[in-house]
Amino acid sequence: MRKVLSVALLVAALVLAAGVAFAAEEAAKEATGVAGNKIFYYALAVLGCGLGIGLAALGTGIGMGSGLGGACEGVARNPGASGKITTTLIIGLAMIESLCIYALVVVLIVFFVNPFKI
């Protein structure tokens, strides 16, 4: 019953949002020139940046959790090897985190670049 209600509310929200979206599209068509293109570009840039950094954080979070879980299991099985496991874990987590930092750099470049500069 909860699923049906959730789906019904989602469909209702999408139907109500369609009118606003179409109205905004008409307003954007009326605004001619570079100003409309700038707004559209920055809207897509913000959407892409949010999606990109979100996916990067999701992927690195899953990778870090998996690595940490494996390290905990390894230490639980062999407590004597905890030093080597911890060292390897920290290096591995730094490598995984660097992927998210690279994604952040790309997102910041896309967000702050000005393609309309003449």
C-alpha positions in Angstrom: 0.0 0.0 0.0 2.9 2.4 0.8 4.5 1.7 -2.5 1.3 2.5 -4.4 0.9 5.7 -2.4 4.5 6.7 -3.0 4.2 6.1 -6.8 0.9 8.0 -6.9 2.4 11.0 -5.2 5.5 10.9 -7.4 3.3 10.8 -10.6 1.2 13.7 -9.2 4.3 15.8 -8.5 5.6 15.1 -12.0 2.3 16.1 -13.6 2.2 19.3 -11.6 5.8 20.1 -12.5 5.2 19.7 -16.2 3.2 22.9 -16.5 6.0 24.9 -14.8 8.6 23.3 -17.1 6.7 24.1 -20.2 6.0 27.7 -19.0 9.7 28.1 -18.4 10.5 26.8 -21.9 8.2 29.4 -23.5 9.7 32.1 -21.4 13.2 31.0 -22.5 12.1 31.1 -26.2 10.9 34.6 -25.8 14.2 35.7 -24.3 16.4 35.9 -27.4 20.1 36.5 -27.5 23.1 35.4 -25.4 21.4 35.9 -22.0 19.1 32.9 -22.6 22.0 30.8 -23.8 24.0 31.7 -20.7 21.3 30.8 -18.3 20.7 27.5 -20.1 24.5 26.7 -20.1 24.9 27.5 -16.4 21.8 25.5 -15.5 23.2 22.4 -17.4 26.6 23.0 -15.9 25.2 23.1 -12.3 23.1 20.0 -13.0 26.1 18.1 -14.5 28.4 19.2 -11.7 26.0 18.0 -9.0 25.5 14.7 -10.8 29.2 14.2 -11.4 30.4 14.9 -7.9 27.5 12.9 -6.5 28.3 9.8 -8.5 32.0 10.2 -7.7 31.3 10.4 -4.0 28.9 7.4 -4.2 31.5 5.3 -6.0 34.4 6.2 -3.7 32.2 5.7 -0.6 31.3 2.2 -1.8 34.9 1.4 -2.6 36.1 2.7 0.8 33.5 0.8 2.7 34.4 -2.4 0.9 38.1 -1.9 1.5 37.5 -1.1 5.2 35.3 -4.1 5.6 38.0 -6.3 4.1 40.6 -4.9 6.3 38.5 -5.4 9.4 37.9 -9.0 8.4 41.6 -9.5 7.8 42.6 -8.1 11.2 39.9 -10.2 12.9 41.3 -13.4 11.3 45.0 -12.5 11.9 45.6 -9.8 14.5 49.3 -10.2 14.1 49.2 -8.8 10.6 47.3 -5.6 11.6 50.3 -3.4 10.9 50.7 -4.4 7.3 46.9 -4.5 6.8 46.6 -1.0 8.2 49.4 0.4 6.0 48.0 -1.1 2.9 44.5 0.1 3.8 45.6 3.7 4.3 47.4 3.7 0.9 44.4 2.1 -0.8 42.0 4.6 0.8 44.2 7.5 -0.4 44.2 6.2 -3.9 40.4 5.8 -3.9 40.0 9.3 -2.4 42.2 10.7 -5.1 39.5 9.7 -7.7 36.9 11.8 -5.9 39.4 14.7 -5.8 40.0 14.4 -9.5 36.2 14.5 -10.1 36.0 17.6 -7.9 38.7 19.3 -9.9 36.9 18.6 -13.2 33.6 19.7 -11.7 35.1 23.0 -10.5 36.7 23.6 -14.0 33.3 23.0 -15.7 31.5 25.1 -13.2 33.8 28.2 -13.3 34.7 28.2 -16.9 33.3 31.1 -18.9 32.6 30.0 -22.5 30.9 33.3 -23.3 34.1 35.3 -22.7 34.9 37.2 -25.9 
